[in-house]
Amino acid sequence: MSGNDDCGWFVYIIRASDDSLYTGITTDLARRLEQHQTGKGGAKYFRGRKACEFVFTESGHNRSSASIREAQIKKMTRQQKNLLL
């Protein structure tokens, strides 16, 4: 079996400096926020805006369920995301 069956994955939402919301997945929240903030391994989304803070985290996922949940959140409107927060 692969390592994808564990439940160590997180779905997260980060508030950016322009008040926009970025959704992603990771196994290490602290490392991922640092990557986004420093630009070393972070998303292109944060070029030109700063990753400020996590405003939502959800644990207990495996790789597959985290990806599915990330896609669900990304399809939400800003109003729906604000309700989630």
N, C-alpha and C positions, 0 to 999 in steps of 0.2 A: 504493500500500500504506500501511497505517496504521502507527503506532509500536508497535503491539501485537506485532509480529513479532520485536522485539529480545529479547535474553536478559538484560536488566538488572533483572529482578525477583527479589526475595528472598522467601522464606517464613521467618517467624521465630516464636520462642516467647519470651515475656518472663515472668520470675518476678515475681509481685506481692508486696507486703508481707505479705499473708496466706498466702503460700506457694502460692497458686493459679497456674495457668499460663494465659496468654493467647496465642492464635495469630493471626497476621495476615500481610499481604503489603505490600510497599512497594518502591519503587525507590531509596530513600535511608534506610539503617538509622539513621544518626545523627539525621537530622531526625525520623524517626518516633518514636524513643525520647524525644527532647525533647518532641515533641507530646504523647505519653502522660504524661510526667512533669509538664508544665506545665498540662495540661488545655486547651491551645489547639490545637484540631484533633485531639485524641486521642480515643480511644474512651470512651464512657460507662461502660464496664467499670471504668475507673480513677477514677471518682468514688467516694470512700470507701475507696479502697486506692491504694497507690503503685506505680508501675511501677519495679521495682528494676534489673533487668539482663536482657540477652539471655542465654538459656541454650541456644539453638539457632538457627542460621541456615543456610539452604540457598540457594545461588545458582544461576544458570544457567537461570532460568525466563523464559518470556514471560508476558504477563498471563494468558492462558488456563491455561497449565500451573501457574502459581502459585496461581490460584484453585482448581483441581482438587486440588492438593496440600494447600492450606489446609483444604479440606473433608474430605479423608482424615484429616488430623491431628486435626481437631476431633471426628471420630467415634471416635477412639481412647479407650480407657480411660486413667486416670491411670497405671496400671502400664505400659501400652504406650508412653505418652509418656515415662515415666522410662527405658525401655529405649532409646528413640530418642535421649534426651539423653546 
